[in-house]
Amino acid sequence: MATDAEIEAGFKAMRAIRTRGGKVHDDVLRAYARAALHAAELVQLAEHRRRSELIAEDARRAAEGPSG
């Protein structure tokens, strides 16, 4: 889960982006930052799971011994 400091850092980074037109409300930017951080966490978890599966598969192959 994203910490308040991470959300604030994301908020400040998005606020620094120059835009044209109306001003985006701060709460909207914080919500976007929170959603982006949550999405990043999900990607990291999926990548960790994928790597764990690859390691487990390599371990199973090594335990079977040489085939052929």
C-alpha positions in Angstrom: 0.0 0.0 0.0 1.3 3.4 -0.9 2.4 5.6 1.9 1.3 9.2 2.3 4.8 10.4 1.5 4.8 8.4 -1.8 1.4 9.8 -2.7 2.6 13.4 -1.9 5.7 12.8 -4.1 3.5 11.6 -7.0 1.2 14.6 -6.4 4.0 17.1 -6.5 5.5 15.5 -9.7 2.2 15.7 -11.5 1.6 19.2 -10.3 4.9 20.2 -11.8 3.7 19.2 -15.3 2.5 22.2 -17.2 -1.0 22.0 -18.5 -3.2 24.2 -20.6 -6.7 25.1 -19.7 -8.4 24.8 -16.3 -6.6 23.9 -13.1 -6.9 20.3 -11.9 -8.0 20.0 -8.3 -5.4 18.8 -5.9 -7.6 15.9 -4.6 -7.9 14.6 -8.2 -4.1 14.6 -8.6 -3.7 12.8 -5.3 -6.3 10.2 -6.4 -4.3 9.7 -9.7 -1.1 9.4 -7.7 -2.7 6.8 -5.4 -4.0 4.8 -8.4 -0.7 4.9 -10.2 1.2 3.7 -7.1 -1.4 0.9 -6.6 -0.9 -0.1 -10.2 2.8 -0.2 -9.8 2.5 -2.4 -6.7 0.3 -4.8 -8.7 2.9 -4.9 -11.5 5.6 -5.6 -9.0 3.6 -8.4 -7.4 2.9 -10.0 -10.8 6.5 -9.8 -11.8 7.6 -11.4 -8.5 5.1 -14.2 -9.0 6.3 -14.8 -12.5 9.9 -14.9 -11.4 9.0 -17.3 -8.5 7.3 -19.6 -11.0 10.4 -19.6 -13.2 12.6 -20.4 -10.3 10.3 -23.2 -9.1 10.3 -24.6 -12.6 14.1 -24.6 -12.8 14.2 -26.3 -9.4 11.8 -29.0 -10.6 13.9 -29.6 -13.8 17.1 -29.7 -11.7 15.5 -32.3 -9.3 14.5 -34.5 -12.2 18.1 -34.7 -13.4 19.4 -34.8 -16.9 16.9 -35.9 -19.5 17.9 -37.8 -22.5 
